[in-house]
């Protein structure tokens, strides 16, 4: 299962664990992803999306349909068909 947000494109990044003695070992910072179902009344269908919590907050602010249309206008492939 890939750890990439379908809407924002957030993905894991690499960094270092730094010990008390300042030894550095590689680690990964994973995005906070959740699988969520949304109902889109304009299309009269349910959509399951894997998204980050920041995308959830944006959906709460704008609404799912408006957010998806805004991303489609930018050319982002969300995997959700709006037509």
Secondary structure, DSSP 4 states (H G I P E B T S, - for coil): -----TTT----EEEEEE-TT--EEEEEE---EEEEEEEETTTTEEEEEEEEHHHHHHHHHH-HHHHHHHHHHHT---S----
